[in-house]
Amino acid sequence: MIFEVNGKGGRHMFLPVTMKDMKNRGWDEADFVLVTGDAYVDHPSFGTAIISRYLEANGYRVAILAQPNWKNADDFKRFGKPRLGFLINSGNVDSMVNHYSVTKNKRKRDVYSPGGKTGNRPDRAVVVYSNRAREAYKDVPVIIGGLEASLRRLGHYDYWDNKVRRSILLDSKADILMYGMGERAVLEIAEALDSGLAARDITWIKGTCVRMKKGDIISQEDDVILPEFDKISTDKDAYCESFALQYRSNDAVTGTRMIEPYGDVCIVQNPPQPPLERHELDHLYSLPYMRDYHYSYENEGGVPAIEEIKFSITANRGCFGGCAFCAITYHQGREVRSRSKASIVDEAKLMTELDGFKGYIHDVGGPTANFRHPSCAKQKEHGMCQHKDCLFPEPCSQLKADHREYIDVLKAVRKVPGIKKVFIRSGIRYDYLLADKDRTFLHELCAHHVSGILKVAPEHASPRVLKNMRKPAVEVFDRFSDKYKAVNKKLNKKQYMVPYFISSHPGSTLDDAIELALYMKKTGFIPDQVQDFYPTPGTLATCMYHTEKDPFTGRKVYVAKDHEEKKMQRALMHFHKKENRGLVKAALRKAGREDLMEVLLR
């Protein structure tokens, strides 16, 4: 059975998932077999879809091996021997985050699997899949990428093992690791392999890491030699040094080659790829995606992850927000690029023709919805500042805060026939919004793009914690809150805000958690859900969690690691719930703040 639809660009279909699908296309072999830990969803919110369609657009044949049986190598032979190699990712989320909560308990649902069922991928999926692929065909190149590989590309602290693990390139025994957004890198790798080069000789491509013997590395003048793995795995100061060097070199303009020694072997990280420019992003998002999960999952209830993103539009990439707990800086980079208005409007028009569309665009955004441009004019030539943030501790004097183009895009999407409402559900940086002297965007936001509740992320109220989060002072959020309420009042709209807060973030003591509870009591902002800090690879906050230091200053950072204290900090964020009264009382007693019993518990 070949499943075809009429869509933009004519008739198209899912990429092959069986040998029969390949034969129906007239293929004798695939150039690449793309292995993924997610179910097959051909939507541009999924890395598997973007990489496979991009390769297809450049003339390569790609077969999709989604959630294979990893107990042996048989499934990895489903399409026969790929001509050029295996491409492997764990899915849209790190497999350990996908499987376990912050308390390290097994999750009961996997939204990236058919019917939301768990158990369809292994722990540390990239490592397991890579070894199975190598077992299936020993001489076929194995290239790993996606979020799990990208954030684990060098030595990194692993929360689940509670130790520093070595580069995933070594554990997976892969030939090449792609980090960041991999379109340019994967095409360059494909062209190199297609020309007859052996994978072991493809060592120069930007946005990749390779394994090399120390004696085979030809030194370059600007090489950055990181502390040896043996050192960072035992010495937290060395770990901090390594993290700071990596963070500051993660820029396409100023970044240099980095070398991490492991005895006689080294992981060589080439400089980052430049971000895709507007015309390249427009092309990428115009490819013939099916924009749905594979039809074979229908009887299992489909793939739940499609529900939020099927009618959402990715408008930009990259983020200069710099939040300490976010991995976007390390993965997508700090430089922002966006799609053109025409490209976004074309996608909105296409959505109106899809089954199930009821007139509502769920989101037009990205990592941060209201970022459309690089934060300042200097970046394309000079790169991002290595020792300075764009928004923290306050907006830089060079920051270009301008929402005019975003407003124009949103107005154009609203005018598309068949569209009733356009929501913005990805994050809004309210400090960036306030830095724009023109208040038109806030009016447009309240008038047209809020579904009754605006979700924002102040994250905390304590100055000490916010400093470690690299977030603006709570007074900035208060100022935004006042303006949001005033605009809604003027518009005669009953619209509210739900703030996100994080408990037990590095830097947060019981006193800080109490300060947050008092802030919530005063303002009436009581969150529906509470998020505990989750140490995931690649973030500044995870480095702080592991080392209990700020890697840039060496300043000591308090970290709540005791299970009971973490429960107390969490309970203080829901101090109004009866089931939390005992923990709140215990927290107040431990902090010597019994005077607040009546204030928080009455």
N, C-alpha and C positions, 0 to 999 in steps of 0.2 A: 504494500500500500504506500503510495506517495501522497502526502498531504500538501496540497497546493492552495494558495489563496491569491486573489487579485489584490495587489497593493501597489504602492508607489514604485515605479520602475518596471511594472509588468508582473508576470506570474513568477512566484518564487516559492521556496519550500525550506523546511528544516534541513540542516546539514545531516549527513548520514549518521545513524546510531546503530546500524546493523550492517552486516556484509550484504544483505539483500538490498538495503538502501543504496549502498555503493554500486552494486551491479545495475540497479535501476537508473543510476546516473551515467552508466557506461564507464565506470572507473575500474581499472584492474587493480589499483592500489591507491592508498592515501599518501600524500606527501607528509602529513603530520597526523598523529593521533593525539587529540587534546584530552587529557584526563583531568576530571574535576570532581571534587567532593560534594558539590551541589548537584541537585537534579538539573537536567538540561532546560534552561530557560533562555530563549532567544530574544532577549530584551537588552537594550543598551545600558541598563543599570547593572548588568552582570558582566564581569570581566571576561568570562568565557565567550560570551556572545560578541563582545567588541573585538577581541583578539582573533577569533575564528573568522568573523566577517571581514576584518581588515586583511587577513591573509588571503581569503577568497577573492576579495576585490583586486588583489595583486597577483592573481593567477595561480594560487596554491590550493591544493585539494586537502580539506581538513575534515576528519571524522571525529565525532564526539563520543568519548567513553565516560559517561556520567555515572558516578557512584558505583564503580566496579566492585565485584567480589574480590577482596584483597587477601583472602585466606590462601590463595595460590595464584599462579601466574596465568591460569587459563584464560581469564577474561581479557587479559592484556594482549592476547593473540586473536581477539575477535575479528579484527580487520586485516589480519596478516601483518607482515612486516612493513612498517611505514618506510617510505623511501628516504625521508630526511630526518625524522626523529619523533620523539615523544615530547609534548608540551604538558607540564603538570602544574596544577594548582590545587589548593585544598578547598576552594570555594570563595565566596565573598567575605567570609569571616575566618579568622584563625580557628583551626579545628578544636583547640583546647578551650577557647572562649565559647565556641559553639556548643561544646559538650558539657561544660561545667560552669556553675554559678561562682560568684566571688567566695562563697563558703566552701567551694570545691565539691559541692554536691552535684550529682548528675541532673542535667536538665530533663524535663519531661516532654519537651516539644522541640522540634527542629523545623523552623519555618522554611528552610531551604530544601526540604525533602518531601516527597509525595505524601499527602495526607498529614503532614507535620510529624511523621513518625521519626523516632530516634533510632540510632544504631546502623545507619546506612553508610557511615564512613568511619574509619579508624581514628583513634587519637594520633596526633602528629602525622596527619594524612600525607603531607608532601614526602616525608621520609619513607613511609610505608609504600606509597604508590611508586616512588622512584626505584626502590629496591625490587619491587615486583616487575616493573618495566625492564629493568636490567636483567632480571632472571628470565624474562620472556625472550628477549633478543639482546645478547651481550654486546653486540657490535653496533647497536643503534644509539645515536646521541640522545641524551636525556637533558632537557632544559626545564628548569623550574622557575616559577614566577608567581604573581599574585600576592595578596597581603601577607600570608603566612611566610612565604619565602623572603619577601621584601623586608619585613620587620625583623627577621632573624638572620639577616645576611652576614652579620659579623657576630663575635661573641656577645652574648646577651643574658641578662638575668631572666630566669624562667620561674614564674610564680608557683607553678604546679609542682616542680621539682625542688623549689626553694634553693636553687643554686645557679651559677653561671654556666650556661651551655655554650658549646662551641658553635661556629657557623653551621647553619643547616646544610650548606653545600657539602660539608664533610660527612655529616650523618646520612645524607641522602645519596651520596656517591654520584650525584649528578655531574654533568660536564660543565654546564653554564647556569648561572643564576641571574635572572632579570629582576631588577628592583625598580620601584616607582611605576609610573604608567608606561606599560611596555610596548606600545605600538611601534615606535621607531626601532627599538632594540630588536623586537622579534622579526621585523622585516629585514633588518641588516643581517641577523643570524641566518634567516632563511636563504637570503641571497648568497651568503658565504658558503653555507652547506651545499646549495644548489650548484655552486661553481666547482665543487669537488674538494673543498677544504675539509680537513678533519676537524672535529669539534675541539680537540685539544689544542689546535693551532689558532682558534678564534679567540684571541685574548685581548683585543684592543677596543671592543665596542663599548661606547658610552652606555651607562645604565645597566652594566653587567658586572658580576663578580666571577672570578675564575680561580681555580686552585693551581698553584705553580710551585715547583721546587725552588728553594731559595737561590740556588746556584744558577737557575735559568732566567732569573729576573734581571732585565737590563735596567739599571737605575736611571731615573729621570731627575732633573734638578729640583723639581718641586714636589717630589714624592713626600707623602706624610707617613712616617713609620709609627704605627700604633703600638702601645705596650703589648708585649707577648701575652698570648692567651693564658699561659700558666700564671702570669702576674695578675691579670684582671680577675681571674677566678678565685684568687686568695687575698688580694689586696684591694680594699675598697677605694683607696685614694687613686690607685692605678685605673680602676674601673671608671671613676669620675673623669680622670684625664682623658681616657679613650672616648667616653661619651661626648665630652666637650669638643674634642677634635672632630668627631664625626658630625656633630650638629652644625658646627661652623663651616664645614666643607660641603654641606649638602645643598650646593647651589650650582646651577649650570654654567654660570659665568666665572665664578671664582673658585669653584670646587676643583680639587686636584686628585690624583691617584692616591689611594690609601692602601697600605699594606699591613696586614695583621699576621704576625708570625706564629706558627705552631711547630716549634722545633725546626726541622729541615724543610717543612712545607709552609707555604703562606697562602692566605686568601688575599687576592688582589682585587680591590674595588676600583673600577674605572670611574671617572667623573660622571655626574648625572647627565642624562639626556636633557636637552632644552625642552621646555614645555611646548606642546602643540600650539601653533598660532591659530587665529580665528578661522581662516579658510580651511585649515586642516581639521579642526574640530567640526566645522560644518560638514565637510565631506564624511567624516567618521560617523556622524549621527544621521546621515542620509542613506546609509547602507540598508539593504533590504532585510531588516530584522522581522521576524514573525510576530514579535511583541507579545509573546505568550509562552507558557510552558509547553513542552512537547506533548502531543495528543495522547501518547501512550500512558500518561499519568491520570487521565480523566477518570478512570474507574476507581482510583485511589483517593479521589477528591481534589486532584490538582496539587499545585505547589503554593502554600499560603503566602510566601514572600511576594508573589505577584500582586497581591491585593493593594498594597500601598503604592507600588511604583508603576503599575501598568499604565495609569493615566497621569504620570508625573513627567516633567521635562527637566533634564539636566542642562542647566544654562551656563555653568562655569566649572572650573577646576582650580585647585590650589587654594591655600588659605594663609593670609598673613596675620591671622588672629593670635597665633602662638600660645594657645592654652597648654599648660604643662601636662595635662592628662590626656591629650589628644595625639594620635599617631599620624594625622594628616600631614603635619610638617615634615615628618621623616619619610612619608610614602609619596604623596602628591607634590610636596614642596610648598614653599611660601609664595612663589610668584603666581599671581592669578591670571588666568586667561578665560575668555568667554566666547560663546557662540554669537553669531550675528542675529539681528532681529528677524531677518528673512528666514534663516534656518529654523529658529524657534517657532515662528508662525507656521512654517511648513509642517513641522511635527505636530503642532496643535490641530491643523487641518486634517492631517492623517488620522489623528486620534478620533475625530468625529465620525470616521467611517468604520471604526472597529466595533466588533460585537461587544455589547455590555456597556458602551459609553452612554452616560445619562446626562451629559452636558457639563460635567464638573472636572476641571483640571485640578488634581490634588496638590501639585507643587510646581513652581517654576523657580528652581534654585540650584543648590549644590552644597559643598561643605559649609559655606556661609552664603545665604541667599542674596544679600545685598552687596556683595563684592562683584564688580564687573571688570575692573581694571587693575593693573599693577598699582600698588599703594603709592608710588611716587614715580616721577619721570626719569629718575636716574638708573632704574634697575636693569633695563635692557642692555645698557652699556657697562655698568659697574657691578651689577648683581645686587643681591640683598645684603644689607648691613650685617656684618658678622658679630658685632658686639652691641647691637641695638635692635629693639623691637619696634614695630610700627604703631602699636596701640598701647603697649605697657611700658611704664606705669601710667602713662597718659598718651594721647595721640601725638605722634611726631610732628614737628613743625613743617616737615616736608610732605606730610600725608595729603593725598588728593581725595577728599571726601566728596563724592559727587554721585547723586542717584538719578540724574536726568535720563541717562540712557536706559537704566533699568525701568524707570517709570514708562518710558516710551515703549519698551518691549511689552510690559504688562498691559498697557492700553491696546496695543496691537493684537495681543492674544485675546483680550476680552471682546474685540470686535469680530472675531472669527464666527461666521454663521454656525449655529449649533452649540455654541459654548454659552452656558448660563452663568458660570461662576469660575473664577480662577483663584485658588487658595495659595498661600505661601506657608508651607509647613516645615521646610528646612530652616536652620537657625538664622535669626536676625541678630547682627551685632549692634546692640543699642548704643554702645559708645561711638561706633562709627557713624550711626544715624545722627547722633547728637552733634558730631563733629561737622556735619554738613549744615551750613548756616541756612540753607533753604529747607523749610519744613514741609515741602510739598509731598515728599515720600511718606511721611507719617500720616498725613491726611489721606493719601491714596491707599495706604495699607489699611487704615481703619474703615474707610468707605467701601472698599471693594475686595479685600484679600484675607479677611479674618473670618473663620467659621464659627464665630461666637466666642472663641477662646484663643488667645495668643499665647503660645508657649515660648518662654524666654529662659535664659540660663545665667542668672547671677551667680549661682553655685555656692555662695557662702555669704556671710555678713562680717566675719572677723577680718580686720585688716591683715593680721599675720597670715591667715590661711589664704586670703586672696592674693597676697604677695607671692606665696609659693605656687599658687595656681596660675600666676601671671594674668590675673583678671583685674578689671577696674574696681575702684572703691565702691562700696555699696551705695554711697551717696549718688553715684552716677546712675545706678539702677533706680534709685528713688526719684531722681529727676526725670528719667524716662517714664517711669510709672505715672508720675503726675501729669506729664504731657499727654501720655496715652489716654488717661482718664478724661482730660480736658477736651481732647479732640473728639472722643466718643460722645461726650456730653453735648458738644456743639452739633454733632451729627445726629443726635437723638438716638444713639444706638446703645443697647445694653450688651456690651462686650467686655470680657474679663481677661485676666492674665493668669496663667498657671506657671509659676517659676520652678525651675529645676535646681535642686541643691544636692551636694555630694557630702556624705559623711565619711569621717576617718581619712580624709585626704592628708598626705604628708604635710606636717605643720599644724594639724588640728589636735589640740589637747582637749580635755574635758571642759576646761574653761571656755575654749573657743566654741565647742558644741553648745554649751549653755548660752553663750552670747547669740548664737544663731537661733536657738529656741526663743529667747527673749525678743529677738527681732521679728520672728514669725508671729509671736503673740501680739506684739505691738501693731504690726501691719495687717494681720489677718491672712497672710499668705501661708496657708497650710497645704503642703504638696499632697497630691493623691498617691504618688509613689515615691519611695525613697531609694536613692542609688548609693550603695556603698562604693568607695573607691576600689577599682579593680586594676591591679598592676599588670598591664599588658606590655609585650615587647615594644621597644622603640620610642617610648615616651620619656620626657624629662621627669615626670612624676614617678615613674617606675624606677628610674635611676635614684631618685631621692628616697623612695621606699626601701630599696636594697641597701644603699650606702648610708642613709640617714644624714646626707649632706647635700648641699646645693653644688652641683659639679662646676658651676661657673665662678663661684666665690669661695668655696670651701666652708661656707657657713654651716654649722650644725643644724639639722632639721629634726624636730620631734616626729616620730612615726608611731601611731597606735597599731601595735601588732597583737596585743593581748586580746583574745576572743571576747572576754567579758567587757573590756572597755569598748571594743568596737560595737558590741550590742548596746551598750549605754549610749554611745554617740548616735547610733541609729534611732534608738527609742526617743531621744530628746527631740528629734525632728518630727516625731508623732507623739508629742507629749500629751495631746488631748485624748488619746485612745486609752480606754480603761485597761486593756491588756498590757500597756506599757508603764502603768503607774509604779509598779515595783522597781523596774529598772531606772525610771526617772528619779525616784526617791534615792536609790542607791548611788546614782551619779551625783546628785546634789550633796549627799552626805560625804562622798569621797572627795568632792571638790571643796568641801567646807562652805557650801552655799545653802544650808538649810533654810535661810531667810527667804529663799525663793519658792519654797514648797507651796505656799498659798498662791503665789503669783501664777505658777505654771499648772497647778493641779486643782485649783478650785473650779 
